[in-house]
Amino acid sequence: MKQFKTESKKLLDLMANSIYTNRDIFLRELISNASDAIDKLSFMSLTNSAAKLGDEDLEIRISYDKDARTITISDNGIGMTADELEENLGTIAHSGSEQFKEDNAEAQGGEVDIIGQFGVGFYSSFMVAKQVRVISRAYGSDETFVWESDGAEGYTLEPAAEQRATHGTDVILTLRDEPAAPADGEEAEKGFDTYLSEWGLRDLVTRYSNYVRHPIRMMVSKSRALPKPEDAGDDYTPEYEDYEELETLNSMTPIWRKRKQEVEQSDYNEFYKSTFHDWEDPARTIPFHVEGTLDYHALLFVPGRAPFDLYSKDYEKGLALYSSNVLIMEKCADLLPDYYNFVRGVVDSPDVSLNISRETLQQNRQLRAMARSVERQITRNLQDMRDNDREAYEKFFDNFGRGIKFGIYNSYGAKADPLADLLLFWSAREEKMVTFAEYVAAMKDGQDAIYYVAGDSRERLAKMPIVRTVLDKGYDVLLCTQDVDEFTFQAMRTYHAAAVAGDSENKGRDARDYDLKNVTSGDLDLASEEEKEAAEKATSEHEDLFSALASKLGDKVEKVVAASSATDAPARITTEGPVSLEMERVLAQGPEGMEAPHSRRILELNVAHPVFQKLVDAQEAQDDEKLALYASLLYDQALLVEGLSVDDPVAFAQNVCSLM
């Protein structure tokens, strides 16, 4: 018996049991090797006029024998001589395919697409096999050789007792025995019998090798109806017979490598639904091809609906990554930013740098460049949908807008520039969804901020006194109803509006930044000079009353002041500082035991409202009990208008009853 070249036992065990984490890929590796062997023969036929081959003659065959517990992968490729078997299989980590690519780097073209890189894929066979037998006959040779190993100490290499009928290679795996039944409470180990079935092998081919360029064929069992006998009566029951037929398991030509002009949208839709298990057509299909220092094809889809687990911790983002039409990763998370985690699709590149197991990627500039390109393509297509198919875009944003907003917040505003113009919010004035750019375009002259309010209900927000006040002054207000909205605005702070050219009818606009202001904050500065003077006068005249009310409310408010802007409500609550009322409400819903920050609340009183005179009367009558009652009622009433719960509902109800 010959010994492997290197520290064989340790290295072979490493190849078979440590490098790969998913033993299902053994068939992918052997099919890739067979595909490479066929490609080498195809390349030779292009450079050697004596070798004439028809593509229809080249194929990969798979068969299995349940009784013998064997799986056979055969090809009619270039085959191997005894020396090549010794070098390629007897020397661990020697890649004949990689050597072939290096030797023919200048001559190779689109007709050859060699997959192998590391020379270790073959040894994944030992994850499932206790014995591997390789029978090979090189093209142009009359000799057949057999390489055999149990994957432990070494291998044998000798002439075959029977010659192979034609050039090519057979890899015969004798599968390991089924694992013992698990003890009570233990999880059952996946067995090997699943590979000894038609559906098991078909599943592996479809999942990992569906787009290998050469046909992968297997004899499959089918059933057909027998002809109806001429003398059969009306109650005849059809009879069926089973038969076997050679079937091609793989589709070979990936849809993402076809030109757009060659593919109907219905074909894209069918591929999307069958591949990603969705019953709705995608909202957007994005096929593109990049050439240059990095060559890859991509086919991306924006789903028509949000998956049920999109916002759960178990949801996995990522694009299917192929290298030379062979599936490497079902979900490569590094190709998508989190805020585009809903996008599904495929990226196929022969240039991507894989790790030795081909199950994960090397982190390098190529991967980052692909990810940036994918992100730009998604952004560009979403912008096009926003501008040219608004109805579809609003439906998309209803499904996935939350994630885009979170992308701005999670990046501390760093992603605001590419993402801000994708956002939509409800305009209180226009009564429709608008972008920031559309809001700015409709601004009144002199407006230098974008106004918004956050809460849980669009209808309730529209009725808030402060919102009505801002609208009455000619300014629009964005009504934000998702819990992430307030945090997104806080992370952005400003919106950068691009310059707009003007004409004889429109003045145009220079590029500039607009502050984002919550109308419930106390720094809107919307009051006219007359209103400011009236508020200052009222504050001066009733300083003792405001101090007394603040004292009655204690630490519930920072202070009590006169409202400078006209409103029809007797009182309202505003805030100062970074924490708004809506942010406080959202943070209060956090994990149990986590202390949420509190907003710094200000109670603003409408001095023109009849209720204010009641306060003045109570102050002049020195009725502290009534003043405390009024202060508590006005404060709780203002909280309810803001959509917040009162601190003590029982006390609020008792206060209302005492007035009745």
Secondary structure, 3 states (H helix, E strand, C coil): CEECECCHHHHHHHHHHCCCCCHHHHHHHHHHHHHHHHHHHHHHHHHCCCCCCCHHHCCEEEEEECCCCEEEEEECCCCCCHHHHHHHHHECCCCHHHHHHHHCCCCCCCCCCCCCCCCCHHHHHHHCEEEEEEEEECCCCCCEEEEEECCCCEEEEEECCCCCCCCEEEEEEEECCCCCCCCCCCCCCCCCHHHCCHHHHHHHHHHHCCCCCCCEEEEEEEEEECCCCCCCCCCCCCCEEEEEEEEECCCCCCHHHCCHHHCCHHHHHHHHHHHHCCCCCCCEEEEEEECCCCCEEEEEEECCCCCCCCCCCCCCCCEEEEECCEEEEEEEHHHCCHHHCCCEEEEECCCCCECCCCCCECCCHHHHHHHHHHHHHHHHHHHHHHHHCHHHHHHHHHHHHHHHHHHHHHCCCCCHHHHHHHCCEEECCCCEEECHHHHHHCCCCCCCEEEEEECCCHHHHHHCHHHHHHHHCCCCEEEECCCCHHHHHHHHCEEEECCECCCCCCCCECCEEEEEEECCECCCCCCCHHHHHHHHHHHHHCHHHHHHHHHHHHHHCCEEEECCCCCCCCEEEEEECCCCHHHHHHHCCCCCCCCCCCCEEEEEECCCCHHHHHHHHHHHCCCHHHHHHHHHHHHHHHHHHCCCCCCCHHHHHHHHHHHC
